[in-house]
Amino acid sequence: MKSLFLFTFAAALVLPAAAQGPPPPASVTVHRSGSPGKTNGWRSIRSLPLSEEFVSLDGRFRIALPKDIQGFGALSPKQTGTTASGQQFTWKFAEGEVVMIYLDFPDSKLTGSSADLDRITSNTKNSISKRFPKATLLYENQSVLNGIPSSNLVHDLGGNEGLVTTQLYLDKTRLYRINAAFADRAAAAILNPTFKTFRLISQAEVDAELQKKYESMKPPPLPQSPVVARLTSDAQEESLKGKVKKVVEESEDRSGAWSLQGKKLDSVTYYDQTGALTQRDSYDSQGNPFQIIVYGYIDGKRVSNSKTIRYEYDPPPMAAPLAGGVKQETARDIRYEYSFEYKYEIGKLTERQMIYNNGKKGMRYVYMHSPNQVEELIYTADGKLNQRYLSVLDAGGNKVEWTAFGLANFDIYGDRKYKYTYEFDGAGNWTKKFTSHEITEDGVKTFRPYSVDYRTITYY
């Protein structure tokens, strides 16, 4: 049996805005899938039922591949070496591997025409020929599949390199590409019906499904009275001024390091008329809602509940087995998830302690105030320092500089420093924030644009 290989592409098939000819060649990296003849514990491609379906809301597609994936990667412009960004999904089988990539080319002249696909197909064949001089094209076909220009290529890479099937779909400025590396033609042939199941999902369908997920995962509201008195409100601790009702935050990449380009939603936060948080919706790196937290009061305590939404690119983690058998769990108050205790000095918040609903202490946040500065120390439940940050503030309490310190055993990035400039509304709250990131080049430290954040604030 031939060796099994898997194609992954570090650079996209780019059609620059000014280009008239074929895109430049892609950079190809090949990874060995496993020892010949061994299953590695994966299911056989021969057992793949067409009734099973993988759906990607971000990718706006569905295809008859297993719902469970064995790999996911977000692709940023820095990773592709172009302006293109997207995602990569991996399925492993006993006989080989399948990788699906989609990439968006925002500044190209791609229109989704058959002529565009011809150029991309030609570039793909040239890339394979350059990388594998002994490769032989066994099959080529172009068609319109479910209204989408499609191209199918099958290459024998020569020697013991295996067989590679490449399927391309072009939807305007978005390219979908499936690479399947297998040892024999029979396994490759099984994938042909699978390729034909590829379907696009409309944006309206995506929005409806996301809304359905959101509504199904939203925790019920918590009691908002009797209120537990505090010296400062949540809104004040966020340096918000005036009677703020709702804050919508969005962000946009300026570094080329994010997989999602353009504006994306980060959070939606709701406050009551006293400035207390009632709900916070957080959104992930793809701009999808992933956590909903509601706040309230129970038995004289400030409490919260939360639920998390997971997507095809973010499968739930596997639970670790309990050491020494099953442990007796302390009784929990199922009405809430966390409660909070606060400490103040000279009218400023100095400590916030999270407490689990079984009474055990969780993370502890310590705030050390000095003129125009706040140092934040975050400790784990067992009292170990987990995170350390230093904020430099302007006269309005807005961060103008922020440093995240690398800590041994907790941080792999080292120290990171950011600077901020703002635009404000009439109430004195920022509505646009420009972030720059400190980098070191040739031993010299300088700041480069990192992101732009936007806030839409609704007042009572």
N, C-alpha and C positions, 0 to 999 in steps of 0.2 A: 504494500500500500504506500502511496506517495505521502510525503510530509505535508502537513497542513499549515497554511499560512493565512494571515489576516492583513488586509490593507487598512491603514489609517492614513489620512491625509492631513499634513500639517499646514498646508496652504490651500486656499480655495481655488476653484476654477474661475478666475476673475475676468470679467469683461469690463475694463475701465471705461469711464465716461467718454473719453476721447478716442477709444480704440475702434478700429474698423475691421481688423482681422480677428483671427482666433485668439482666445485668452492665452496667456503665458502658461507654460507647463506647470502642473501641480508638483509639489514635493511629496514623494511617497516614502513611507516608512513601513516596513514589513515586520510583523511579530509572529513568532512561532506559536501555534495554537496548542501544541501538546505532542507527546510521543505518538508515532504512527501506531494505529491499532488499539490505542487505549481510549476508553470512554471518558475518563476524568470525572465520572459521576454525572455527566450531563445527559439529558434525554436525547433520543435519536431523532434526526430530522425526518426519518421515515414514519415517526409516530405523530407528526405535526398535523392536528386536525384543522381544517379550514373554518370550523365553527368558532375557534378561539380567535380573539381579536385584541390587538393592542391599539389604544387610542391616546394620542397626544394632543392635548388642548393647545399647548403653546405652538406645537408644530402644525396644528390644524390638519391632522391627517389620521386615518385609521387604516390598518392593514392586518391580515390574518397571520400574525405572529404571536407568540406567547405573551400574556399580560405581564409576567414577571421578566424583568430584564436583569442581566448580569453586570451591566456597566452603564454609566451615564457620564457625560462630560459637557460642560458649557463651553462654547467656543467664542472667544473674544477677538476683536481685530488684532490685538497683539499676538494672539496664538495663530491666527490664520495668515498674518503678515500682510493683510489688506484691510479694507474698510468693512469686510464681511464679518458677520457674527451669526451664531446659531447654536445648535445642540447636536450631540452624538449619542446614539443608543446602541448597546451591544447585547446580542443574544448568543449564547454558547450552546453548541450541540456536540454530541459524541463524535460526529464526523467533521466538524469544522466550526466556523463562526460567521455570524452575520452582523454587519455594522451598518446602521442607517445614520446619515448625516443630513441635516438641512441647514442651508446658509442663506442669509439675506444679503443682497448686494444693493445698498441704498443709493449709491451714486453711479450705477452702471447704466448702460443703454439697453439692458435686457428688457424685452417686451413679452417674453414667453412664446415667441414664434418658433416654427419648425426650423427656420434658418438659424436662430440662436442655438437651438439644440444641436444642429448639425455641427456648429463650430465647437461646442462643448464636447460633443462625442468625438470629434477629430482630435481634440486636445487630450482626451482620455486615452485614446489608442496610442497617441504619440508618447504619452507619459509612461504607459505600460511597456512599450517597446524600448524606451531608453533605460528603464529600470531593469527590464528582463529581456536581454537581447535574443534569447532563445524562445521567447513567447510566440505562440501561434494563435491567430484569431480564428476560432472555430465557428463562431456564429455572430451575426449582426442583424438587428432588425429595428426599424423605427416605425412608430405608429402613434395614433392619438388614442390614449387609454382613458376612458371616462372623462373625455373632454380635455385631457392634459397631454401635451407633446411628450412622448416617452421613447426612450432608446434602451435597447438591451444588447449587451456584449458578453461573449463567453470567450475567455482566453485559456489556453493550456500554456502555463508558464515555462514548460520545458524541464527536462531532467526529472527530479523528484520534487519540484516546487509546488505541484498541485494545480488545481483548476480554479479559476476566479470568474465569477459572474458579476457584472456591473449593470445595475439598472438605474437609469436617470429619469427624473420627472422635472419638468420646468413649468413653474407657475409664476409668470411675469418675472419679478426680480428675485424670486425664491427658487433655489435649486435643491431638489431632494435627490439623494444618492444612496443606493444600497450596494454594498460590497459583500459578496459571499465567497468565502474561501473554503473549498472542500477538496477531498482527496480523489473523488471519482465523479464521472459524469452522471451517474444515477442520482447521487445526492443533489447535484446542481439542477437536474431536470425536475426534481420534486419542488424546487422553489418557483418554477415558472407559473403554476397556478396561484401561488402566494403573491407574486408580483402583480398579478392581474386584479387582486383584491384591493389594491391601493385606492383610497378615496380621499378627496379633500373634504374638510369640514368648514362650513361657512362661518364667518365671524359672528353672525347672529346666533348660530348654534353654540359656538364657544361661549359667548356672553351668557346665554341662557343656562348652560351647564355650570358655569362658574357661580352664577347667582343661586342656582339650585344647591350647589355644594355649600355656599355661604349660609344660606338659610337653614340647611339641615344641621350645620355644625355650630350655629350660634347658641351660646349658653342662655338660659332664661335669665331675665333681669333679677338682680338682688335687691332686697329692701333698701330704700334710700332714707329711712328714718327708724328709730331716733338717731340723729347725727352724733358722731363722736367728735368733740371739739378738738381743733388743732390750732397751733399758733400761726401756721402758714398753710395755704391751700396748694393743691397740686398745680394749679395754673401759675401761682406765684413762684413755685419752685422751678417751673419751666420758663421763668422770666417773662410770662405773658402779662400784658397790661390791658385793663378794661374788662368788661363783662364778656368774656370769650365763651362762645357756645360750641363751636366746632372748628377743628383745624385739619385741613387736608394737606399732606406733605407729598411732594413728588421730587424726583431727582433725575439728573441727566449726566451721563458720563462725559468727561473731558480728557480722560487718560488713555482711552482705547483698551482698557483692561476688563471692561464689563462685557458679558455675553449678550446682554440686551441693550441695544442702542436706542437713542431717543428718550423721551420722557417716560418714566415709569412711576407708578404709584408706590409710595413707601408706607404710609400710615394714614388712618383717619381717627381722630381723637375727639371725644365728646366730653363736655364739662357741664355741670349744673350751674345755677346762678351764684352759688357760693365759691365756684372755682374748683370743686371736687370732681375728680374723674368719675365718669359713669361707664365709659366703654372705650377701649382702644383696639382698633383693627390693624394688624401688622401685615405687610406684604413682603413676599420673598424677592430674591434677586431677579426673578422673571416677571415681577409685577403682579403676582397672583396672591390672593389672601391666604395666609397660612396660619395665623393665630388670632383668635378673638378673645379678649379679656373683658369681663364685666366686673364692676366694683360696687360695693354697697356696705351695709352695716348689719351685723348679727350679734346679739347678746353683748352689746357695748364694745364691739370690736370692728375695726376697719378690715374688710375681707374682700377676696376676689375669687372668681372662677374663670377657667379658660378652657378652650378647646382648640385643637390643631387640625388643620386640613393638609392632607398629603396628596402628592401628584405622582404621575408616572415616572418623573425623574427623581423623586424623593421617597423611596420606599421606607416603611417603618423599620427602625433598627431591631435587630434580634435581641431578645431578652437574655441577659446573662444568667446562668444557673446560680442558685443560692448556695453559698459555701456551707457545708455542714448540715445540709438538709433544709427543710422548710422552717422558717423562723416564725414565731408567734408575733403577729402584727399588733401594735398598739391600736386601741379603738380610735376610729376616725369619725369626725363630724362631717357627714356627707353633704351638708348644706353648702359647704364652701371648700376651696382648695387651699388657700393661704389666708393668714391674718397678718397684720402689720403693727409693729410698735415703733414709736418715734421718740427721739430725744432732741431737745433744743438748747441752744445757748445764745443769749443776747438776741433772741428773736429769730435765730437762723437754725435751720435743720442741721443737726450734726450727726444723726445716726438713724438708719431705717433697718429694722430687723424683720426678716420674713420668718414666719412660723408655719409649719405644716399643720394640716387639720388634725393630726394626731398629737399635737403639742410639742413636737420636736422642732428645734431651731433649724432654720435653713440659712440662706445667704444673708450676710450682714454688710451694710453699706455705711461707711464712715466718711463724713465730709469735714475737712479741716479748712476753715475760712481764714484768710488774711487779706489785707487791702488789695483789691482787684485780682484776687486769685482764689481758687478752690482746688484743693487736692482731694481726690476721691480714692478711697481704699476699699476694696471688695474682698471679703473673707468667705471661705467655704463654711459649710455646716460644722466642720471639725476645727475651725478657727485658723486655718492656713490662709495666708495672703494669696489671693488668686489674681487680682488685677489692681493696677495703680495708674491713675490718670492725673494730669495737672492742667487746669483751665486758667487762662488769663482772660479777664473780663473787661469790657468797656464800662462806661459810666451807667449804661442802661442794663447791665447784667448779662450782656450777650458775649459769647465766647469770641475772642479775636485770635486766640492761639490755643491749641490743644495738643498735649503730648501723651501718648500711650507708651508706658515703660514696659520693656520686655522683662519678664520674670523667669527665673530658672524653674524648670519643670512644668511651666504653664504657658509660656509664650515662645513660639518658634520664629517670630518675625523681628524681634529686637525692638529698640525704641523707634517710634514713628511720630512725626510732628506735622501738624497741619495749621494753616492760617486761614482766616475767614474775613471777608468783607461783605457788606449788606446793603440792601435797599429796604426802606421802611414804609409802612402805611401811616395814616394820620394819627393812629393811637399809639404809635411808637413801637409796634411789633414788626419784626422783619418779615418781608414777603419774598425776598430773593436773597440767597446766600451763595457766595462764590468761594469754593474751597480750593486751596493749593496745597500740595504735598511736598515735603522736603525730600530731596534726593541728593545723592553724592555722585558727582562725575569728575573723574581725574583728581580725586581728593578734595574737590571743592563742593561745598553744600549750597544748594540753590532750591528755590521753590518752583514747582511746575503746576499748571492747572490740573485739578483732579476731578471736580464735579461742580454742578450747579444745582442747588436745591430751591424749590418753590413752595410757598405756603399760601393757601387760600383760607382766610380766616372769616368766620361768621360770628357776629356779635349778637347779644340779646338786645 
